[in-house]
Amino acid sequence: GGVGNVREQHARKIDVPAGARIVVLGGPAMLIGLGGGAASSLASGTSSEDLDYASVQRGNPEMERRAQEVIDRCWAMGKQNPILLIHDVGAGGLSNAVPEAVDHSKHGATIELRDVPSAEPGLSPMAIWCNEAQERYVLIISDDRVDEFMRLCERERCPAANIGALTDDGQLIVNDRQFGNRVVDMPMSMLLGNPPSMTRDAQRIETAPAPLDLSGIELEEAALRVLRFPAVADKSFLVHIGDRTVGGLSVRDQLVGPWQVPVSDVAITATSYGAETGEAMAMGERTPLAVLNAPASGRIAVAEAITNIAAAPIGSIRDIRLSANWMAAAGHPGEDAKLFDTVKAVGDELCRRIGVAIPVGKDSLSMRANWSDREQQYDVVAPVSLIVSAFAPVTNVRRHLTPELQRVDEPSYLLLFDLGSGKNRLGGSCLAQAYTRTGGEAPDVDDPEMLKRLFAAIQEMNERDMLLAYHDRSDGGLLATVAEMIFASRLGVSLMLEGDNRALISALFSEEIGAVVQVQRSKLTQVQMVLDRHGIAAEAIGRIEEAAVLTVRSDDEVVLTLDRKTMQREWSATSYRIQALRDNPVTARQEFDRILDDRDPGLSVYASFDIGEDIVRPLRGSPKPRVAILREQGVNSQYEMAAAFIHA
């Protein structure tokens, strides 16, 4: 998912007049993506090899940037914007984008197929009309502004073509002058009329999961297995291959604290250079739970996205918007019913209860592969999966919370918000997967109102400067949450829990919705007053220590002691091994070994000059230097450079 801002005048398409021109902006047609829509609807292995290859896409960010610069120049004109309507080219290529743009104002159109820019002169009419080459837009532009628009495209070296005009006869005509015929000639009402509804016969298959067997699980081995588990473990190998701050407006990326540990709950960008306002994005998913309880997996995904984005200062939970990405093995026995039940649980029930909208989404309903040999047919079926992306406006980007524990001049404590109300259900957890054990009861969102109250309480305490650190509880449970807070700060934590070995395992590794916060002693009373007012409870589970060690006590007896280095090496081992295969193994090893160095100060500044000195004071009153910023078409960062010079 992605988040951005748009002016209100651009938020809805307007009606456009007959006679306006249809322009294709962006890259040329290519013989790619012809089978995209068909291939994405079929289980892997069931379609032909030719269809699989025909569905391959490609991306060209340089061309996308050129098109974006043209679009930016247009909307910057305000009311003089030459673009009347814009539509992206996606599935189905021009065969889908052009009719949808034309249909908006209930017009027809006459198109010349050979005016469409093409990188391959041998493309068939069908391939030109239907290929899914990316970085393209269909624009409707006033007839008297087309020449002006084309000059903008020429300046940005962005391909553009005037391929036809809107008509008022309701007929779509696509001419092909190379063959002297019409490849399309049909009423728009037939093309985009009401298709027949599809009916699916979905049968629920009831299963009674067996209880989860926890026998033979020792606390220390379980902790290290869970920290190594890919869903929990360090993702540095992924983080480091991308530019985390492209655009110059990134306020919060993945890496937290002086040692740059990738444990951030939320991503935040600023609205503009120097602005306090911004946007936040976070994610939630818990696909493995769908094996046991599909609706619970959807509810947990939504709740996790909300407890993640709660680290950013947001006015109200109602300001959050969700993007829902659904995946399922449609057609497989029982899976359609699970999908129906999960969509209903999320869209019709939970999100209505908490006041959060899902305006956008996507689906992939072919999540299975099958093949056969001489003996039998084989199927691999993925469980129903909901990946939730949450977006919200941020009131003050400088006040967000991170998992980095803070050093303060007084004792500080960890408080746990447990929305599972002590149930500590372990079904589908990373612990169960790490020991390849099935069964048990899945965690769930039993009280949506409690989720709303938790969000509101975190927001108020953050605004009133009561919290030193925040981290949500998700994959890996409480142990992973606290361990990541230790990695980010290199401080220690002493946890005080109760119960026998089974109770401790449940408390440390259950993945019920919740969060952990650090509060200094002098603010505990204020925090309790806020929690009482919001009707939510928190449990004091431990205190912060100077030595970077995780200690777990049960009834005053130490049952687990793990130092930071041991835990973080296990947590980062998989990332290191992947990075060593992909990158220079010597430097990957050096980075991995830095975890062992307790003297490593992390990111720290030792300036040879006074940072506070006003070095431009002697220049005040003199004329400002004239600065020109030159750029090549298709590249970016000119805005960041301009902002830097203006600031200087």
C-alpha positions as CSV (number, residue, x, y, z in Angstrom):
1,G,0.0,0.0,0.0
2,G,1.0,3.6,-0.3
3,V,-0.2,6.9,1.2
4,G,-0.2,10.5,0.0
5,N,-2.2,13.7,-0.2
6,V,-4.5,15.0,-2.9
7,R,-6.3,18.3,-3.2
8,E,-10.1,18.0,-2.7
9,Q,-10.7,19.2,-6.3
10,H,-8.8,16.2,-7.6
11,A,-10.5,13.6,-5.4
12,R,-13.4,12.9,-7.7
13,K,-13.6,12.6,-11.5
14,I,-15.7,15.3,-13.2
15,D,-17.9,14.9,-16.3
16,V,-16.1,15.7,-19.5
17,P,-17.6,17.0,-22.9
18,A,-17.8,15.2,-26.2
19,G,-15.0,16.3,-28.5
20,A,-12.3,16.1,-25.7
21,R,-9.2,14.2,-26.7
22,I,-8.1,10.8,-25.4
23,V,-4.3,10.8,-24.7
24,V,-2.1,7.9,-23.6
25,L,0.8,9.1,-21.4
26,G,3.8,7.1,-20.4
27,G,5.7,4.1,-21.7
28,P,5.1,2.3,-25.0
29,A,3.1,-0.9,-25.6
30,M,5.1,-4.1,-25.2
31,L,4.3,-7.8,-25.5
32,I,4.0,-8.3,-21.8
33,G,1.2,-8.9,-19.3
34,L,-1.2,-10.3,-21.9
35,G,-2.2,-13.2,-19.6
36,G,-1.9,-11.3,-16.3
37,G,-5.6,-11.2,-15.4
38,A,-6.2,-14.8,-16.6
39,A,-3.1,-16.2,-14.9
40,S,-3.8,-14.5,-11.5
41,S,-7.2,-16.3,-11.4
42,L,-5.8,-19.8,-11.9
43,A,-4.0,-22.1,-9.4
44,S,-0.3,-22.5,-10.1
45,G,0.3,-25.5,-12.3
46,T,-3.2,-25.5,-13.9
47,S,-2.6,-23.1,-16.8
48,S,-0.4,-23.4,-19.8
49,E,3.3,-22.5,-19.7
50,D,2.7,-19.9,-22.5
51,L,0.0,-18.2,-20.4
52,D,2.4,-18.1,-17.4
53,Y,5.1,-16.4,-19.4
54,A,2.7,-14.1,-21.1
55,S,1.5,-12.8,-17.7
56,V,5.0,-11.5,-16.7
57,Q,5.2,-7.8,-15.9
58,R,8.0,-5.3,-15.9
59,G,8.5,-2.0,-14.2
60,N,10.3,1.1,-15.4
61,P,10.7,3.7,-12.5
62,E,12.4,6.2,-14.8
63,M,9.4,6.3,-17.1
64,E,7.0,6.5,-14.1
65,R,9.0,9.5,-12.9
66,R,8.7,11.2,-16.3
67,A,4.9,10.7,-16.3
68,Q,4.7,11.9,-12.8
69,E,6.5,15.1,-13.6
70,V,4.1,15.8,-16.4
71,I,1.1,15.2,-14.1
72,D,2.7,17.4,-11.4
73,R,3.2,20.3,-13.8
74,C,-0.5,20.0,-14.8
75,W,-2.1,20.0,-11.3
76,A,0.3,22.8,-10.2
77,M,-1.7,25.0,-12.6
78,G,-4.7,24.9,-10.3
79,K,-7.9,25.7,-12.2
80,Q,-5.9,25.9,-15.4
81,N,-5.0,22.2,-15.2
82,P,-5.4,20.8,-18.7
83,I,-6.2,17.3,-17.5
84,L,-9.9,16.9,-17.2
85,L,-9.8,13.2,-16.2
86,I,-7.1,10.7,-15.5
87,H,-7.2,6.9,-15.3
88,D,-4.4,4.4,-14.7
89,V,-3.6,1.6,-17.1
90,G,-3.5,-1.7,-15.2
91,A,-5.2,-5.1,-15.8
92,G,-6.4,-5.4,-19.4
93,G,-4.2,-2.6,-20.6
94,L,-5.9,0.0,-22.8
95,S,-8.8,-2.3,-23.5
96,N,-9.9,-1.7,-19.9
97,A,-8.6,1.8,-19.2
98,V,-9.9,3.6,-22.3
99,P,-13.5,2.3,-22.0
100,E,-13.6,3.1,-18.3
101,A,-12.4,6.6,-18.9
102,V,-14.9,7.1,-21.7
103,D,-17.8,5.6,-19.8
104,H,-17.4,8.0,-16.9
105,S,-19.4,10.7,-18.7
106,K,-21.5,8.1,-20.6
107,H,-19.9,9.0,-24.0
108,G,-18.6,7.0,-26.9
109,A,-15.2,7.3,-28.5
110,T,-13.3,6.9,-31.8
111,I,-9.8,5.6,-31.4
112,E,-6.9,5.1,-33.9
113,L,-5.1,2.0,-32.7
114,R,-1.8,2.7,-34.6
115,D,-1.4,6.0,-32.8
116,V,-0.7,4.1,-29.6
117,P,3.1,4.3,-29.0
118,S,4.6,0.8,-29.3
119,A,8.1,-0.5,-28.7
120,E,7.5,-3.5,-31.0
121,P,6.2,-2.9,-34.5
122,G,5.1,-6.5,-35.0
123,L,2.4,-6.4,-32.2
124,S,-1.0,-7.7,-33.3
125,P,-4.0,-5.4,-32.9
126,M,-5.1,-7.5,-29.9
127,A,-1.7,-7.2,-28.3
128,I,-1.6,-3.4,-28.8
129,W,-5.1,-3.0,-27.3
130,C,-4.7,-5.5,-24.4
131,N,-1.1,-5.6,-23.3
132,E,-0.5,-4.6,-19.7
133,A,2.7,-2.5,-20.1
134,Q,3.1,-0.4,-17.0
135,E,3.7,3.3,-16.3
136,R,0.9,4.4,-18.5
137,Y,-2.2,6.6,-18.0
138,V,-5.2,7.4,-20.1
139,L,-6.0,11.2,-19.9
140,I,-9.0,13.2,-21.2
141,I,-7.8,16.6,-22.3
142,S,-9.7,19.6,-23.7
143,D,-9.3,19.8,-27.5
144,D,-7.9,23.3,-27.3
145,R,-5.3,22.3,-24.7
146,V,-3.8,19.3,-26.4
147,D,-0.9,21.1,-28.0
148,E,0.0,22.8,-24.7
149,F,0.0,19.4,-22.9
150,M,2.2,17.8,-25.6
151,R,4.8,20.5,-25.1
152,L,5.0,19.6,-21.4
153,C,5.4,16.0,-22.3
154,E,8.2,16.9,-24.8
155,R,10.0,18.9,-22.1
156,E,10.0,15.8,-19.8
157,R,10.8,13.4,-22.7
158,C,7.7,11.5,-21.7
159,P,6.0,9.6,-24.5
160,A,2.4,10.7,-25.1
161,A,0.0,10.2,-28.0
162,N,-3.4,11.7,-29.0
163,I,-5.2,8.5,-29.9
164,G,-8.8,9.6,-30.3
165,A,-11.7,11.7,-29.2
166,L,-14.9,11.4,-27.2
167,T,-18.2,11.2,-29.1
168,D,-21.8,11.5,-28.0
169,D,-23.1,8.4,-29.8
170,G,-22.3,5.9,-27.1
171,Q,-20.3,3.7,-29.5
172,L,-16.7,2.6,-29.0
173,I,-14.9,2.4,-32.4
174,V,-11.2,1.4,-32.6
175,N,-9.8,1.8,-36.1
176,D,-6.7,0.1,-37.4
177,R,-5.3,2.0,-40.4
178,Q,-2.6,-0.6,-41.1
179,F,-5.3,-3.2,-42.0
180,G,-8.0,-0.7,-42.9
181,N,-10.6,-2.1,-40.6
182,R,-12.2,-1.7,-37.2
183,V,-10.9,-4.0,-34.5
184,V,-13.6,-2.9,-32.1
185,D,-17.1,-1.5,-33.0
186,M,-19.6,-2.0,-30.3
187,P,-22.0,0.0,-28.0
188,M,-20.5,1.0,-24.7
189,S,-23.6,-0.2,-23.0
190,M,-22.8,-3.8,-24.2
191,L,-19.1,-3.5,-23.1
192,L,-19.7,-2.1,-19.6
193,G,-23.3,-3.2,-19.0
194,N,-24.4,-5.3,-16.1
195,P,-22.7,-8.7,-16.2
196,P,-24.5,-11.7,-14.8
197,S,-23.8,-12.3,-11.1
198,M,-21.6,-15.2,-10.3
199,T,-22.9,-17.8,-7.8
200,R,-20.6,-19.9,-5.7
201,D,-21.8,-22.8,-3.6
202,A,-19.7,-22.6,-0.5
203,Q,-19.9,-25.3,2.1
204,R,-18.6,-25.0,5.7
205,I,-16.4,-27.9,6.8
206,E,-16.5,-28.1,10.6
207,T,-13.3,-29.3,12.3
208,A,-12.6,-29.7,16.0
209,P,-9.0,-28.8,16.6
210,A,-7.1,-31.0,19.1
211,P,-5.6,-29.3,22.2
212,L,-2.0,-27.9,21.8
213,D,0.6,-30.2,23.3
214,L,3.2,-28.2,25.3
215,S,5.0,-31.2,26.8
216,G,8.8,-31.2,26.6
217,I,9.1,-27.5,25.9
218,E,11.8,-25.9,28.0
219,L,11.7,-22.1,28.5
220,E,15.2,-21.2,27.3
221,E,15.1,-23.4,24.2
222,A,11.6,-22.1,23.3
223,A,12.9,-18.5,23.6
224,L,15.7,-19.1,21.2
225,R,13.6,-21.0,18.8
226,V,11.0,-18.3,18.6
227,L,13.6,-15.5,18.2
228,R,15.1,-17.5,15.3
229,F,11.6,-18.1,13.7
230,P,11.4,-16.1,10.4
231,A,8.2,-14.3,11.3
232,V,9.9,-12.9,14.4
233,A,13.6,-12.7,13.4
234,D,15.6,-9.8,12.2
235,K,14.7,-8.5,8.7
236,S,17.8,-6.5,8.1
237,F,18.7,-8.4,4.9
238,L,15.4,-7.0,3.4
239,V,15.7,-3.5,4.9
240,H,19.2,-2.8,3.7
241,I,18.6,-3.5,0.1
242,G,16.2,-0.5,-0.3
243,D,16.6,3.2,0.2
244,R,14.6,3.9,3.3
245,T,14.6,7.7,3.0
246,V,14.0,8.4,-0.7
247,G,12.0,11.6,-1.0
248,G,13.6,13.3,2.0
249,L,10.3,13.3,4.0
250,S,10.9,10.1,6.0
251,V,10.5,10.7,9.7
252,R,10.3,7.1,11.0
253,D,11.8,4.2,9.1
254,Q,12.3,0.6,10.2
255,L,15.6,1.2,12.1
256,V,15.4,2.3,15.7
257,G,17.9,3.7,18.2
258,P,21.7,4.2,18.1
259,W,22.3,0.6,16.9
260,Q,19.7,0.9,14.1
261,V,17.7,-2.2,15.0
262,P,14.7,-2.9,12.6
263,V,11.9,-3.0,15.1
264,S,9.8,0.1,14.4
265,D,6.0,-0.4,14.7
266,V,5.1,2.3,12.3
267,A,6.3,4.3,9.2
268,I,5.9,8.0,9.3
269,T,6.5,10.7,6.6
270,A,6.2,14.5,7.0
271,T,3.7,16.4,4.9
272,S,6.4,18.8,3.7
273,Y,9.9,19.9,4.7
274,G,9.9,21.2,8.2
275,A,6.3,20.4,8.8
276,E,5.0,18.8,12.0
277,T,2.1,17.1,10.4
278,G,2.4,14.0,8.3
279,E,1.1,10.5,7.5
280,A,1.6,7.1,9.2
281,M,1.4,3.6,7.8
282,A,1.5,0.3,9.6
283,M,0.6,-3.3,8.8
284,G,-1.0,-6.3,10.4
285,E,-1.3,-10.0,9.5
286,R,-1.7,-13.3,11.2
287,T,-2.3,-15.8,8.4
288,P,-1.4,-19.0,10.2
289,L,-4.4,-18.6,12.6
290,A,-6.7,-19.2,9.6
291,V,-5.9,-22.9,9.8
292,L,-7.6,-22.9,13.2
293,N,-10.1,-20.0,13.0
294,A,-10.2,-17.9,9.8
295,P,-12.4,-15.1,11.1
296,A,-10.1,-14.7,14.1
297,S,-7.1,-14.4,11.8
298,G,-8.8,-11.5,10.1
299,R,-9.8,-9.7,13.3
300,I,-6.3,-10.1,14.7
301,A,-4.8,-8.7,11.5
302,V,-6.9,-5.6,11.8
303,A,-6.2,-5.2,15.5
304,E,-2.4,-5.7,15.0
305,A,-2.4,-2.9,12.3
306,I,-4.1,-0.6,14.8
307,T,-1.8,-1.4,17.7
308,N,1.1,-0.8,15.4
309,I,-0.1,2.5,14.1
310,A,-0.9,3.6,17.6
311,A,2.8,4.5,18.1
312,A,2.1,7.6,15.9
313,P,0.1,10.6,17.3
314,I,-3.3,10.3,15.6
315,G,-6.3,12.4,16.5
316,S,-8.8,9.6,16.6
317,I,-9.1,5.9,15.7
318,R,-11.8,7.1,13.2
319,D,-9.0,8.9,11.2
320,I,-7.5,5.5,10.3
321,R,-8.2,4.0,6.9
322,L,-7.4,0.4,6.0
323,S,-6.3,-1.3,2.8
324,A,-7.3,-5.0,2.8
325,N,-5.3,-7.5,0.7
326,W,-7.2,-10.8,0.6
327,M,-5.8,-14.1,-0.5
328,A,-7.4,-17.5,-0.6
329,A,-7.6,-20.8,-2.4
330,A,-11.0,-20.2,-3.9
331,G,-12.7,-23.4,-5.1
332,H,-10.9,-25.6,-2.6
333,P,-13.4,-27.5,-0.3
334,G,-14.2,-25.3,2.7
335,E,-12.0,-22.3,1.7
336,D,-14.8,-20.2,0.1
337,A,-16.8,-20.4,3.3
338,K,-13.8,-19.4,5.4
339,L,-13.2,-16.5,3.1
340,F,-16.9,-15.4,3.3
341,D,-16.9,-15.7,7.1
342,T,-13.6,-13.8,7.5
343,V,-14.7,-10.9,5.2
344,K,-18.0,-10.7,7.1
345,A,-16.2,-10.7,10.5
346,V,-13.8,-7.9,9.4
347,G,-15.8,-5.7,7.1
348,D,-19.4,-6.1,8.4
349,E,-18.6,-6.5,12.1
350,L,-15.3,-5.5,13.6
351,C,-14.5,-2.4,11.6
352,R,-18.0,-1.1,12.0
353,R,-17.7,-1.6,15.8
354,I,-14.4,0.3,16.1
355,G,-15.3,3.0,13.5
356,V,-12.6,2.3,10.9
357,A,-13.3,2.3,7.2
358,I,-11.8,0.0,4.5
359,P,-12.1,2.1,1.3
360,V,-9.6,0.1,-0.8
361,G,-8.3,-3.5,-1.2
362,K,-7.2,-6.2,-3.5
363,D,-7.6,-9.9,-3.8
364,S,-5.7,-13.0,-5.1
365,L,-8.0,-16.0,-5.1
366,S,-5.7,-18.6,-6.7
367,M,-3.5,-19.4,-3.7
368,R,-2.9,-23.1,-4.4
369,A,-0.6,-25.1,-6.5
370,N,-1.3,-28.6,-7.9
371,W,0.5,-31.2,-9.9
372,S,0.3,-34.9,-10.5
373,D,2.5,-37.9,-11.1
374,R,1.7,-41.4,-12.2
375,E,0.3,-42.3,-8.8
376,Q,-1.9,-39.4,-7.7
377,Q,-2.9,-35.7,-7.7
378,Y,-1.2,-33.3,-5.3
379,D,-2.5,-30.0,-3.9
380,V,-0.8,-27.3,-1.8
381,V,-3.3,-24.9,-0.4
382,A,-2.6,-21.6,1.4
383,P,-4.9,-20.6,4.3
384,V,-7.2,-17.6,4.0
385,S,-4.9,-14.6,4.3
386,L,-5.7,-11.0,5.1
387,I,-2.8,-8.4,5.0
388,V,-4.0,-5.1,6.4
389,S,-2.3,-1.8,5.7
390,A,-3.4,1.0,8.0
391,F,-3.0,4.7,7.1
392,A,-3.7,7.9,9.1
393,P,-2.9,11.6,9.3
394,V,-0.3,12.4,12.0
395,T,-0.8,15.5,14.2
396,N,2.9,15.8,15.2
397,V,5.5,13.6,13.6
398,R,8.1,14.5,16.3
399,R,6.1,12.9,19.1
400,H,5.9,9.3,17.9
401,L,6.9,6.4,20.1
402,T,9.4,3.6,19.4
403,P,10.4,0.4,21.1
404,E,13.7,1.9,22.3
405,L,13.8,1.8,26.1
406,Q,15.0,5.1,27.7
407,R,17.6,5.8,30.4
408,V,16.1,8.0,33.1
409,D,17.2,9.2,36.5
410,E,14.6,7.2,38.4
411,P,13.3,3.6,38.2
412,S,11.1,2.8,35.3
413,Y,8.7,-0.1,34.7
414,L,7.1,-2.0,31.9
415,L,3.3,-2.2,31.8
416,L,1.4,-4.8,29.7
417,F,-1.9,-4.1,28.1
418,D,-3.5,-7.5,27.5
419,L,-6.6,-7.5,25.3
420,G,-6.7,-11.3,25.6
421,S,-7.7,-10.9,29.3
422,G,-5.3,-13.5,30.5
423,K,-6.5,-16.2,28.1
424,N,-3.0,-16.6,26.5
425,R,-4.3,-18.8,23.7
426,L,-1.3,-20.4,21.8
427,G,-3.0,-21.9,18.8
428,G,-1.2,-20.9,15.5
429,S,1.5,-19.1,17.5
430,C,5.2,-18.9,16.4
431,L,6.0,-21.1,19.4
432,A,3.6,-23.8,18.1
433,Q,5.1,-23.5,14.6
434,A,8.7,-23.5,15.9
435,Y,7.9,-26.9,17.5
436,T,5.7,-28.0,14.5
437,R,2.7,-28.6,16.8
438,T,-0.8,-28.1,15.7
439,G,-4.1,-27.5,17.4
440,G,-5.1,-25.3,20.3
441,E,-7.3,-22.3,20.4
442,A,-6.4,-19.2,18.3
443,P,-6.2,-15.7,19.9
444,D,-9.1,-13.4,18.9
445,V,-10.4,-9.9,19.4
446,D,-13.1,-10.7,22.0
447,D,-13.9,-7.1,22.8
448,P,-13.6,-4.5,20.0
449,E,-14.5,-1.7,22.4
450,M,-11.4,-2.5,24.4
451,L,-9.3,-2.1,21.3
452,K,-10.8,1.4,20.8
453,R,-10.1,2.3,24.5
454,L,-6.5,1.1,24.3
455,F,-5.9,3.2,21.2
456,A,-7.4,6.3,22.8
457,A,-5.4,5.8,26.1
458,I,-2.1,5.4,24.2
459,Q,-2.8,8.5,22.2
460,E,-3.6,10.6,25.4
461,M,-0.6,9.3,27.3
462,N,1.7,10.0,24.4
463,E,0.3,13.5,24.0
464,R,0.8,14.2,27.7
465,D,4.4,12.8,27.6
466,M,3.8,9.9,29.9
467,L,5.4,7.1,27.9
468,L,9.1,6.5,27.3
469,A,8.8,3.5,24.9
470,Y,6.0,1.5,23.2
471,H,5.9,-1.8,21.4
472,D,3.0,-3.9,20.4
473,R,2.7,-7.6,21.1
474,S,2.3,-9.7,18.0
475,D,4.5,-12.5,16.4
476,G,6.5,-14.2,19.1
477,G,4.4,-12.9,22.0
478,L,5.6,-11.0,25.1
479,L,9.1,-12.5,25.0
480,A,9.8,-11.2,21.5
481,T,8.3,-7.8,22.3
482,V,10.5,-7.3,25.3
483,A,13.6,-8.8,23.6
484,E,13.3,-6.3,20.7
485,M,13.0,-3.4,23.2
486,I,16.3,-4.7,24.7
487,F,18.0,-4.9,21.3
488,A,17.0,-1.3,20.4
489,S,18.2,0.2,23.7
490,R,20.9,-2.2,25.1
491,L,19.2,-1.9,28.5
492,G,18.0,-4.9,30.5
493,V,14.5,-6.0,31.7
494,S,13.5,-8.0,34.7
495,L,10.1,-9.6,34.2
496,M,8.0,-10.7,37.2
497,L,5.4,-13.4,36.2
498,E,3.4,-16.1,38.0
499,G,2.7,-19.8,37.6
500,D,4.2,-23.1,36.6
501,N,6.2,-23.8,33.4
502,R,3.0,-24.2,31.3
503,A,1.6,-20.9,32.6
504,L,4.9,-19.1,31.9
505,I,5.1,-20.5,28.4
506,S,1.6,-19.3,27.7
507,A,2.3,-15.8,29.2
508,L,5.6,-15.3,27.3
509,F,4.6,-16.7,23.9
510,S,0.9,-16.1,23.4
511,E,0.2,-13.6,20.6
512,E,-3.0,-12.1,22.0
513,I,-3.5,-8.4,21.0
514,G,-1.7,-6.1,23.4
515,A,1.1,-3.7,23.9
516,V,4.0,-3.0,26.3
517,V,5.0,0.5,27.5
518,Q,7.8,2.0,29.6
519,V,6.7,4.4,32.3
520,Q,8.9,6.1,34.9
521,R,7.9,5.8,38.5
522,S,7.0,9.5,39.0
523,K,4.3,9.2,36.3
524,L,2.7,5.9,37.3
525,T,-0.2,7.7,39.2
526,Q,-1.0,9.9,36.2
527,V,-0.9,6.9,33.9
528,Q,-3.3,5.0,36.2
529,M,-5.7,8.0,36.2
530,V,-5.7,8.0,32.4
531,L,-6.3,4.3,32.2
532,D,-9.2,4.5,34.7
533,R,-10.8,7.2,32.7
534,H,-10.6,5.1,29.5
535,G,-11.8,2.0,31.3
536,I,-8.7,-0.1,30.5
537,A,-6.3,-2.1,32.7
538,A,-2.6,-2.5,32.6
539,E,-0.4,-4.9,34.5
540,A,3.1,-4.0,35.8
541,I,5.2,-6.9,34.5
542,G,8.8,-5.8,35.2
543,R,11.4,-3.1,35.5
544,I,14.2,-1.7,33.4
545,E,17.8,-2.6,34.5
546,E,21.1,-1.2,33.5
547,A,22.7,-4.5,32.4
548,A,21.4,-5.7,29.0
549,V,20.0,-9.0,30.3
550,L,16.5,-10.4,30.1
551,T,15.6,-12.0,33.5
552,V,12.3,-13.8,34.1
553,R,11.2,-14.5,37.6
554,S,8.2,-16.6,38.7
555,D,7.2,-16.3,42.3
556,D,10.6,-14.7,43.2
557,E,12.5,-17.6,41.5
558,V,14.7,-16.9,38.5
559,V,13.5,-19.2,35.7
560,L,15.2,-17.7,32.7
561,T,18.3,-15.5,32.1
562,L,19.4,-14.5,28.6
563,D,21.8,-11.7,27.8
564,R,21.3,-9.4,24.9
565,K,24.2,-10.8,22.8
566,T,22.9,-14.3,23.0
567,M,19.3,-13.4,22.1
568,Q,20.2,-10.9,19.3
569,R,22.7,-13.3,17.7
570,E,19.9,-15.9,17.4
571,W,17.4,-13.2,16.3
572,S,19.8,-12.0,13.5
573,A,21.4,-15.3,12.4
574,T,18.9,-16.0,9.5
575,S,19.2,-12.5,8.2
576,Y,23.0,-12.7,8.4
577,R,23.1,-16.0,6.5
578,I,20.9,-14.7,3.7
579,Q,22.9,-11.5,3.5
580,A,26.2,-13.4,3.4
581,L,24.9,-15.4,0.4
582,R,23.7,-12.3,-1.4
583,D,26.3,-9.6,-0.5
584,N,30.0,-9.6,0.4
585,P,30.2,-12.4,3.0
586,V,33.2,-10.7,4.7
587,T,31.3,-7.4,5.4
588,A,28.1,-9.3,6.3
589,R,30.1,-11.2,8.9
590,Q,31.6,-8.0,10.3
591,E,28.1,-6.5,10.7
592,F,26.9,-9.7,12.4
593,D,29.9,-9.7,14.8
594,R,29.2,-6.1,15.8
595,I,26.3,-7.5,17.9
596,L,28.9,-9.0,20.2
597,D,30.6,-5.6,20.9
598,D,29.2,-4.1,24.1
599,R,31.5,-1.1,23.6
600,D,29.9,-0.2,20.2
601,P,28.4,3.3,20.8
602,G,26.1,3.0,17.8
603,L,25.2,6.1,15.9
604,S,26.9,9.0,17.7
605,V,28.1,12.4,16.6
606,Y,31.6,13.8,17.4
607,A,31.6,17.2,15.6
608,S,34.8,19.2,15.2
609,F,32.8,22.4,15.3
610,D,30.0,24.0,17.4
611,I,26.7,22.8,16.0
612,G,24.9,25.7,17.6
613,E,27.1,28.4,15.9
614,D,25.3,30.7,13.5
615,I,27.7,30.6,10.6
616,V,25.6,32.8,8.3
617,R,25.5,35.8,10.6
618,P,28.3,37.6,8.7
619,L,26.3,37.2,5.5
620,R,23.0,38.7,6.7
621,G,22.0,41.8,4.7
622,S,23.9,40.7,1.6
623,P,22.0,39.5,-1.4
624,K,21.1,35.8,-1.4
625,P,23.0,33.8,-4.0
626,R,21.0,32.8,-7.0
627,V,20.8,29.0,-7.3
628,A,19.7,26.9,-10.3
629,I,19.0,23.2,-9.9
630,L,19.5,21.2,-13.1
631,R,18.0,17.8,-13.4
632,E,17.7,15.1,-16.1
633,Q,14.3,13.9,-17.1
634,G,13.2,10.8,-15.3
635,V,15.2,11.4,-12.1
636,N,14.2,12.8,-8.8
637,S,15.4,14.7,-5.7
638,Q,15.2,18.2,-7.2
639,Y,12.6,19.1,-4.6
640,E,14.8,17.9,-1.7
641,M,17.7,19.8,-3.1
642,A,15.6,23.0,-3.5
643,A,14.3,22.6,0.1
644,A,17.9,22.2,1.4
645,F,19.1,25.4,-0.4
646,I,16.1,27.4,0.8
647,H,16.7,26.2,4.4
648,A,20.4,27.1,4.1
